[in-house]
Amino acid sequence: MCGRVTESVEMPTVKAIRLHTAVILPSMLRMALTLLIFAIAYFSPNSSTNSDSRYSLLVSEAMLRQQTIRLDSYREVIGNEQTVEWRLGGKDGRLYYLYPLGSSVLAVPFVLPFLFMGQSMSVPTHDDTAQNLVSALVVVAIFLVLDRIGRYYLPPVASLLVAAACVLGSTLMSALGTALWNQDFTVLCVSVCLWLLVRLENKATFPLLPWLLGLCLFLAYLCRPTTAVFIALVLGFLFFKHRRTFWPVALTAFVLLVCFSLFSRYEFDLWLPLYYLPSQLGGLLNYSGQQATPLPLALYGLLLSPSRGLFIYSPLFLLAILGTIHYRHTVKQHTLLWLICLWSIAHLLVVARFPNWWGGFSFGPRLLTDMLPGLVLLTFFAVQGWIREPPKRGRRLALLLFFTAVAISIIINSYVGMFSRTMLLSHGHSVPPQVDKAPFLLFDWRFPQFATTPTTVCERNRVYLERVLAERRVTLTNYTAGQEIVSVEAAHMGNIPVWEWWRRTGENNTAVPTPTPPIETYIRTFLPLIFKPAGFSSNLNAVFEGWALPGADGVWSVCPTAELIIGPVPTAAPGKQRTLTIQARGHGMQPVTVAINGETVGQVTFSTEFTAEQLTFPSTHLHSDQNNYISFDIPNASPPESSNDLRLLGIFLQKWVIEE
């Protein structure tokens, strides 16, 4: 009797504990992962807030204060930036932010508290803080929405872990977490659309679902017009699979699009802002037809290149695709599978046709971020197939490969992409070349972006300049004794136009790009990806290898060995001596060994004050029929103290001259 009573008391207790664990554990895990994702996005030192997204929140402020998207009232605060074609442009005396309006509209509720605190988005520090906070919150929201999607296919804990792995191990973190790009809200809207479609497929509808889906489709387009591909496929899917839902969804999106078009007609005298017009995707980028990357090469770059490859930076998605194929008998029951596959392929092809498919100064495949929610859904499908498959040989190996891919993805995106300061050197802002000038380096496995170090940056600079000289992109003029070379000459190396870089050295690769016809500033700035520099001359007096771009009064050497390359020097009389005079100062005390064409000519030491040091050498050290290399071996080069500048600074050169 007593035993029976004890059993009847214990049974409900065990069930209660199991139920309690099933509810509490996922909730605690969700909270921990949410805090982790927010902390990485918010506290990471790597930031892109001064890139495309600058002035996006200023438009939000203008909407709140002046009920307009124009930035006319901020002209004095913006100052000289008004003339920068990159983010700002004017029409009929009006000043506009030239990127899509969606992010500015959706960010209005987030900007309002900052205005109450007396902060203005016209102040860069305030804008940085706001962008950092909003982008971190958006990344968290994306994670939570993806988790809601995953619950339809996986147990709660598995759904949370897979969703977190996909966010932490992709550009959902390493791109969206660094600034309020127009992709942040785009991906959030697309993720909500997928969640609504998943609910529709699983018969978990609610009365407002079609209207909410139509609204999110329109907002995705408002944030980023390339989502038109996704929108068209979703509408096609609904038309064939859920006809009754299609009509309210299409009507909602269409009415909102008409309202936006009427607004654009009123504001810009265009039915759509120029950024949204498909015909402008290539025409505004100042490219000739010869400069479009061949499609197979662009696809390789987007998927497998060491500096932009999706499957290199997020190998977990490669395994997800392979898993989807392997478990196709289980996965094919999901009708959304075909929508995701078509969308991913179409988006990939659209991005591959962009003249700068690599996305400029970004980390990894940023321009593919828009389609990642679809790949996350494929990951849920693949994991579901693995769970449902009966135990068999190779199952543990598949699990080990998946965990390894997840670990690599997270390290690359959440650690390197968010916390590695040396990675920022890969953009080429301080050490040429900038990535837009030398995209062929994105394919070079010697210089993967995620493994950037000061040493690889120096080697990349050398490889770039060697190719520039070998392909005669620049030609060095003959050097005349007594001709002073000043540090500003180094600036030319940042202005070399792009060329048919995909050809190998020796192929027909010497054609000068077609001159760009004059285009109105207002038009040219809607898609500011790459511009040909005006007034560039291919005839230079000197090439600076291992040096940064110059400042106002000099240029730093940034490599342990830096070189100055000059053209042929006329032959001097037999036995004639020449004098090399170098005017520079050191980063601390800097002993420098100088060599000319491999022949050491002596050592000089520069202190922190500018001095002019001289070395005498035989004139036979100089070539009269080929370029000459003056090298500076600087073993004590080091980064600045108490600074995020990781360049190896040696000497700060003002000018030098070779005299008889």
N, C-alpha and C positions, 0 to 999 in steps of 0.2 A: 504493500500500500504506500509506504513511504517512498519507495523507488519510483513508483508511478507519479507521485506528486512532484518529486524532484525533476523527473523527466519533463513533465508538463510545464514546469517553471523554466527550465533551461532552454527548451525549444524556442519559445518566443524571444528569449534573450539573444540566442545565436542569430536568429533571423534579423533581429533589430540591429545587432552589431554589423552584420553583413550589409544591411541596407544603409546603415549609417556610414560605413566605409565606402560604399559605392557612390554615395552622394558627396561626402566630405572630401575624399581623396581627389577627385577631379576638380573640385572647387579650389582646393588648396594649390594644386598643381597649376591650374589656370591663373590664379593670382600670382604665383611665383614666376611663371613664364611671362606674364604681362609686365610685371615689374622689371624683369630682366631685359625684355625687348625695349621697354621705355628707357631704361637706364643706359643701354648701349647707344640708342639713337640720340638721347639728350646730352649725355656727358662725353661722347666721343670728341676728340680734338679736331678730327678732320671735318672740314665744313666747306660747302660750296655755295654759301648764301650770297656771295658776291658774283654769282654767275647769272644764268638766265633769269633766276627768280627775283633778283633785285628789282624793286619797284612793284612787284606783284601786290604786296601788302599795302604799299602806298596808294594803289588804286582802291583797295578796300577802304582805306582811310578817307580818300576823296569821296567815295560813295556815301560814307557816313556823315562827313562834314559838309560837303557841297552837293551831294546827290548827283554826281557826275563821274564818268570814268576818265575825264580829262585831267591832266596834271598841270594845267596852266598856272594855278595858284602856288605851285611849288617850284617855279622856275628859278627863283633866287636861291632856294635851298639846294636844288640840284646843280645849279651852276654850269660848269663846263660840260657836264654829262649830257646836256641837251644835244650836243653836236655829235655824240658817239652813236654810230649807226647800229650798234649792236642791240640795244634794248629800247631805245627811245626814238621816236620819229614824229614829224609834224605834218599837218595838212591844214591849209588855209589859216595858218597862224596858231593852230591848236596843237598841244603837245600830248602825245599818247605813249602808253606802254604798249609795246608791239607784240607781245606774246598773248596767247588766248586768255579770254576773260574768266573762264570757269573757276580757276583757282582763286582769283580775286573775289568773285561772288561768294563762293563757299567759305572763304576765310573771314567774311565780315563778322560773324559771331565771335570769332577768336580775337579779332583786332579790337573789338569794343572794350573789353576790360583794360587793355593797354592804354586806350585813350582816356578812360576814367582815371587811370593812375598818372596821367599827364605825360605819357610817352607818345612820341610821334614816329611813324614809320619812315619819315624823312631823315631821321638820325640813324646812321648805319648801325650803331651798337644796339639801338632799340629794335631795328629791323632784324638784326642777327638773332637777338634773343627770341623775338616772336616767331621767326621762321623755324628756329631750332625746336621751340616748344610745339608748334603746330605740326611740323613734320613728324616729331616723335609720337604725338597723339594719333596722327593718321596711320603710321606704321602699326601701332597697337590696334587700332580699329580694323585694319586689314587682317591682322592675325586673328582677331576674335571672329570676324566674318568667315574667314577660311575654316576656322574650327567648327563653326556652325554648319558649314557645308560638309565637313568631314564626318560629322556625327550621323549623317544619313548612310554612311558606308562602313564606319569603323566604331569600335567601342570608344567611350569617352576619353579614356587615358591615351589610347593609341591615336585618336584624332588630334588631341592636343599636342602630342609629341611630334607627329608628322607635320602638322601645321607650323609648329615652332621651328622645326628643322628647315622647312622650306623658306620661312621668312629669314631666319638667321643665316641660312646658307645660300643666299641669293642677293641680287641687286634690290630686292624688296627692302633689304637693310642697307647694303653698301651704297646704294644710289638714293633711294627715297629718304633714308635717315640722315642725309647730309645737308639737305636744303628743301625748301618747299617748291620743288620742280612742278611743272604743270602735270607731271606724271603721278604725283602723290594722290591727288583727289581723283585722277583718272582711274588709277588702279583700284581705289576704294569703291568708286561707282561701278566699275566692271565686276568687282568681287560681289557686290550686293546684287547685281544683275544675275550672276551665276547662282547665288544663293536662292534667289526667287525662282530661277529656272529649275533648280534641284527640288525645291518645294513643289513646283508644278508637276514635275516628273513623278514625285513620290506622293502625289495627291494630298499634299498638305497646304492646300490653297486657303486664302482668306479673301474677303470681298474687295479689298483695296489692292490686291496683288497686281492686277494688270496695269492699274494707273501708276502704282509705284514703280513698276518695271519700265513703263514708258518714260517716266520722269528721270530715272537713273540712266537710261539709254541716252536721253538728250543731254543730261549733265556730263556724261562721259565725253560726248562729242564737244560740248562747250569747253571742256577742259583741254581736250586734245583731239583735233580733227581726224587723226589717223585711226581713231576708233570707229570711223565710218565702216570699215571692213567688218568689224565685230557686230555693229548694229545691223548691217545688211544681212549677215548670216543668222543672227538671232531672229530677225523678222521672218526670214525664209523658213527657219526651223519652226516657228510658231504657226506660220501659214499652213505648213504641211502636217504638223503634229497636233497643234492645239488651235484650231481655226477660231473657236469662240473667244479665246484669249487674245488672238492676234489683233482683232479689230480695235478694242480699247487701247491696247499697247501702241499700235500704229497711230491711232488718232491722237493720243496724248503726245507722243513724240513729234508728230507732224504739226500740231497746233503750237507747241513750244518753239519748234524750228521756224515757223512762220512769224511768230512774235519776235524772235531773235533776228530774222532777216529784215523785218520792218524797222527794228531798232538800228540795225547796221546801215540800212538805207538812209535813215535820218541822220545818223552820226557821221558816217564815212562817205555817204553818197555811193555806196556799193551794196549789193544785195547780201553779200557776206564780206566780213573783213578779209583782207587779202591773204592772211595767214591760213584761212580755212579753204582757200580755193585749190583744188587738186592740180589745176594747170600750172600753179606757181611753185610746185614742189622742187622742180629743177631749174626753172627759168630765172629765179631770183638769186641764184647762188653764184652768179658770175663764172660759170663753167662753160667751156666749150664742149662739144660732143665728144672730143677726143679724151676728155678727162674723166669720163664715167668709168668706174671700176668694172671690169668684166664680171658678169653675174656669178660664175662659178667661184671666182676668187673672193668676191664679197661674201658669198655664202660660207666659204671656208673660214673667212675672217670672223664672221658672226658666230660660228659654231665651234671652231677648233683652233683658232689662232691663240698664241700664248698671252696676248694682251687684250683680247676682246671676245674670246670664244666662250659661248654659253656653257658648253659641256666641259670646258677646262675650269671655269670659275664656279660652276655648280654641277659637278658630276652626278649628284643625286638625281637630277632630271634625266640624264642619259640612262641611268639604271631604271628610272620610272618608266621611260618609253620602252626600254627593252623588256621590263616586267609586264607592261601592258600587252606587248606582242606575245610574250610567253604565256600569259594567262588570258589569251584572247577569247577562249571559250567561255570564261566567266565574265570577262569585261564586256563582251559584245552585246550583252543584254542591256547595257546602258546606252540609250539613244543619244545622250549628250556626247558620247565619245566621238561621233562623227562631226558634230559641231566644233568640238575642241580641236580635232585634227585639221579640219579645213581652216579654222581661224588661225591656228599656229602657222600653218604653211603660208597662208595669204599674208599674214603680218610679216613673216620672215622675208617674203619676196618684196613687199613694199619697202621695208627698211633697207634691203640689199640694193634697191635702186636709188636710194638717197646718195647724192654725191659724197657726203661724209657719213657713210653708214657706221663709222666707228664712234660717232657721238661726241667728237671734240674732246675737251678736257674732262673726261669721265673715267670712272673706274669700272672695268669690265664691260659687259654688253648692256649698257644703260638703255639703249633704244629698244631692246627686246623686253624690257620690264613690263610693258603694257600687257603682254600675252602670258605672263607668269601665272596669274590665277588659273588659267586653263591648264598649265603644266602641273600645278598643285593638285587640281582635280584628277589629272591622270595619275599622279602619285597615290592619291587615295584609292583609285581603281586598282592599281598594281598591288598595293599593300593588302587590299581586300582579297584579291586573288590569291596572294601568298597565304593569308590566314585560312581561307576556305580550302586550300589544296590539302589533300591527305598527306601525312608525313611520308617523306620518301628521301632517297639519297640525294645529296646536294642541297638540301633545304638549309642546313646550317651555313654552308658556304655562301649561299645567296644572302642570308642575313648578315654575315660578316662583311661581304662586299658592300651591302647597303649602309651599314654603320660606318665603314671606312669612307665611303663617298660622302656621307653626311658630315663626318668629322672634317674632311678636307674642305668641303663647301663652307662650313661654319668658320674654320680658321681663316680662309681666304677672305670671306665677306665681312664677318663680324669682328675679326681681329685686324687683319692687314688693311682691309678697306676702310675701317673706322678708326683705327688707332695708330697705324704705322705712318710716321711722319716722313720717312724716306720715300714712301710710295709717291708722295706729292711731287718729288723731283722728276717723275716720269712724264709729267705734263710738258716739261720743257720751258716753263716760264722763266727760269733763271739760268738754265744751261741748255743752249740750243741742241737739237732742234725742237721746236714746238711740234706736237703730234700732228697737227693739221698740215704742216709743211713736209712731213716725212712719214706718211702712213705705212710705207713699206717696212718700217721698223716694227710695226705691230705684229708682223709675221716672223720676226727673228727670235728663235728660241734662246738666243743668248741674253735677251733682254725682256723676259716676261715681267709684266707690270707688277704682279704680286710679289716678285722677288727683287724689286728695285733696291739698289744700294748706291752710295756715292761712287763706288768703283764701276758698277755697270753703267751709271750715267756718263762717266768719263769715256768709257769704251764706246758707248752708243754715239757720243759726240764725235769721236774719231771716225767711226764707221760711216756716219752720215757725211762728214766733210770729205772723206776719201771718195765717196761715191759722187758727191757734188763736183769735185775736181775731175774725177775720171770721166764723167759724162759731160764735162765742159758746161755745166750749168752756170759756172762762173769762170772767168779767165783772168789770171793775174797779169797785170801790166808789168813791163820791165821796170826793175828798181834802179833808180839813179842815185849814186852816192850823194849824201847830204839831204835826201828827202826824208822829212820827219813823218813817222807813222804815229797817229794819235789814237787814243783808245776808242774814240767814236767809230773807228773802222769796224769794230766788232759788231756793231748794230746791223751791218749788212747781212750777217749770217742768219738773222731772224727774219729776213725779208725775201728770201729766195722763193719764187713762185712754185706752186706744185707743178708736177709734170707727169708724164706717163710712167709713173714709178714702178708699175708692175712688170715692165720689161726688164730683162736682164741687161747688164752692162755689155755694150757692144752691139745690141740690136738697134734698130732705127728708133732712137729715143732722143733725138736732138732738136726736134721741132719746137719752136717757141710757142707757148699757148696763145690762142687767138685773143687779140685785145678785146677787152670788155666794152661794149657800147655804153654811152652815158645812160644812166637810169635814174629816175627821180628818187631823191633820198627817201621819200615816204614809201615808195614801192620797194626799194632795195632792202630795207631794213626789216621786213616782215619775217624773213627766214635767214638770219645772220649766221651762217655756218662757216663759210670760208670766203675770204676776199683776196683778190690779187692786189698786191701793193702797187701803188701808183709811183711812177718814176724810178723803178728799180733798174739799175744798170748791171749788166753781167760782167763788166770790167772793174775789178777791184784792185786796190793797192796791196792789200794783205788779207789773209784769212787767219782767224784766231781759233786755235784748237785747244780745248781745255780751259776756256775762259767763259765767264758769265757775260750776259749782255751788259753794256756799259751804263754807268751812272752819269751824273752831271760832270764829274771831273776825273773819271778814271774807270778802269775795269778790273775786277778781281780775277785772279787765277783761281780755279775751283777744282783742280786736279793735282795730284802729286807731281805730274809732269805736264807742263803746258807748252804749247808751241806757237810760234808765229811763222806763218808761211808767206813768203814773198816770191815774186817772179824772178826770172833770170837777171843776173847782174853783169853788165859789160865787163869783159876781161881787163884786168889792170896790168900794168907793166910788171915784168918778172921781178920777184923779190919784194914787191910792194906790200906794205903793211896797211891794214885798215883798223879803224877804231869803232867799236860798238858802244854807244852811250845809252844807258837805260835810266829813265827818270821814274821812280816808283817809291813806295813805302811798303813795309811789311805788316803782316798780322802778327804782331810781336816781333821778336828778332828772327829773321828768316835768312839762313844761309842758302844761296842759290848757285847751283852748278850750271854753267851755260855751255851749250854745245852748238856747233853749226854744222849741219849735215853729218851728224854723228861724230864730229871731231871736237873734243872738249877744248874750250878756249880759256877757261878759268872759273874762279868762284868769287862771288860778291855777296855781301850781307846787307840786307835792308832792315832798318829800324822802323819805328812807328812814325817817324818824320820823313817827309819826302826828301830824297837825295838823288843825285845824278851819278851813277857809277859807270866806270869805263873799263873796257877790256880791249886789248890789242891782239890781232890775230893775222895770220898770213892771208893775203887775198886769194890764194889758191883754194881756200876752204869753200869759196862761193862758186856756184855753177853759173855758167853763162848761157847754157842751152836748156835748162830745166828749172823747175821751182826749187827754192831754197828753204830749209827748215831750221829755224832757230829755236832750240828747246831749252826749257828752264826746269831743272830738276829741283823740286822744293820738298825735301823730306819732312819738314816740320809743319806742313800745311795741316790745319785743324779747323773744326767748326767753331763758330763764335761761342763764347761762354754765356750761360744763362739766356739761351735763345733757341727758338725752334728752327733756326736756319742750320741745316745739316750739311751745307756745302763745305768742302775742305778749302778754306781760304789760305792763300799763300802770300802773294804780293799784289798790291794795288797799283796797276800800271797807268801812268799818264801818257807817256810818249817814249819813243826810242828812235835812234837814227844811226846809220852806218856812214862813216866819213872816210875820206882818203887819208 
